[in-house]
Amino acid sequence: MDKKNVNLVSRILKIYSVLPRVPRSALTIEEFKEQVRHCYGDDIEEKSLTKAIQRDLELIPSLLSTGALSVTDGKGRKAKKYQLSQDAFIEQFNSELALILVMANNYLSEYLPYDIHQNVKGFFEAATQQLTKDTRLDNWQSRFRFVPSGYSQNKNSHYDSKEIKIIYQAILEDDIWLDTQYRKEGHFESQAYTLKPHGIIHYGYKQFLIASKIIKGKSELRTFNMLNFTEVKIIPEKISVNIDPYDVDDLVEEREFEDAFFDREELGVFCVFEGELLEELEINPIGNDQIIIHLHDQYYELSARSVITRSRMEWFAKNAHLIQIISPDELREEIVDRASIALEKNDLCDPIAKFLNI
């Protein structure tokens, strides 16, 4: 390709990237001229620059694989305004990428703030159009569903609060610090925290903010349930604090986003379980250095080292009828206490009175 054509392609791509996309407001050539001026040379006259941009704009509709360039005629002496439709894209997605985007839309629409999802909705619409064109099937949005974990289907997104929108802004802009009020899980009162956000972990039906918590000029890396922020404000001035390095993979491996029992100490777990749990434990080990030994019939011995997080405790409690915990004592006692309380509350003799401790 000769230099002239390379320059033309470069100009078209720059104009395409600068053009506002629905729902952003349309702009006149004058309003976005400064952002593309450098593509036309430093010595070009203003009148010539406007005409050159106009000529390049007229090429864009023929290059779009989906969507359109809309032109609003100005009334009277007002200038024309230009705007891309939300699904306007030069890029031609292959079927695999289009399918991934369609699937992602069903998932992300449940967990992204409405404004953020609306601003990228066009990508998903373009992917659907291109997938429909490739396969001649027109109902791709209804062919995939992501169902949150839990006992019921969450029909309403809880991730559209003003607090969560500010958190996403802080994640995207990177240099934002936050003053927050946060309620720990299982508590009623909120506490004040100064936070430097880093990222987000999605776990089950919850999202957790990864952030450095600032205490007396020092930082501690923590995770926070994003639904439990009662107030979030951007700190107007930057804070001078050294932020400790972090590794998201380490946070995930250590399950830092989950509450844990026994001061988060890694305990040696030793138990005997029935064969019904064998496949599950082989696929999802209960802890590090897990060893399973077949004893006899349908009984197996397990040893592992594990921090007893809330989800692990729930797993032990759910399967208590299939497990005999030998050690540690504190885990066995916790399970026995839960079973005893459940038995007492569900005694057939006057159950309501027992539940209310009457």
BELRAKA-V618802 format. One line per field, one symbol per residue. ss: DSSP state (H for helix, E for strand, L for the rest). phi: phi as a letter, one per 20 degrees, with the letter a starting at -180 (. if undefined). psi: psi as a letter, one per 30 degrees, with the letter a starting at -180 (. if undefined). A space follows every 10 residues. Layout:
ss->???
phi->???
psi->???
This chain:
ss->LLHHHHHHHH HHHHHHHHLL ELLLLLELHH HHHHHHHHHH LLLLLHHHHH HHHHHHHHHH HHHLLELLEE EELLLLLLLL EEEELLLLEL LLLLHHHHHH HHHHHHHHLL LLLHHHHHHH HHHHHHHHHH HHHHHLLLLH HHLLLLLLLL LLLLLLLLLL LHHHHHHHHH HHHLLLLEEE EEELLLLLLE EEEEEEEEEE EEELLEEEEE EEEEELLEEE EEEEEHHHEE EEEELLLLLL LLLLLLLHHH HHHLLLLLLE LHHHLEEEEE EEEEHHHHHH HHHLLLLEEE EEEEEELLEE EEEEEEELEH HHHHHHHHLH HHEEEEELHH HHHHHHHHHH HHHHHLLLLL HHHHHLLL
phi->.fffffffff fffffgfegf dgefffcegf fdgffdgffd nfdffgffff fffgffffef gfefebmbde cdffemefff ccaeffdebf fdffffffff ffffffffff ceggfffffd gfgfffffff ffffdmddcf feecbddffp ebeeecfedc ffffffffff ffemeedcec dcdffnddee cecdcdfcac ddcmdddcee beeeclmddc fbdcfffdee bccfffdfde cfeffbcgff fffelffdfb elllffdedc bdceggegff fffcgfaflf cdcfealddc dccadbeefg ffffffffdg fdcdeebeff ffffffffff fffffdfffl fffffele
psi->kleeeeeeee eeeeeeffkk kkglklllee fgefffeffg kfgkleeeee eeeeeeeffe effkflaljk kjkkkbgkll kkkklfgkke kjkleeeeee eeeeeeefff fkkeeeeefg eeeeeeeeee eeeefgkghe fgfkkkklll flkjfkkghg leeeeeeeee eefegklkkl kkjkkglfkl lkkkkjkeak kkjbglkkkk lkkkjhglkk klkkjffgkf kkkkkelkkj kkkklljeee eeefhffkll lhhgkjljkk lkllfffeee feeikfalhk kkkkdlbgkl kkklkkkile eeeeeeeegf fgkjkellee eeeeeeeeee eeeefgkfji eeeeegh.
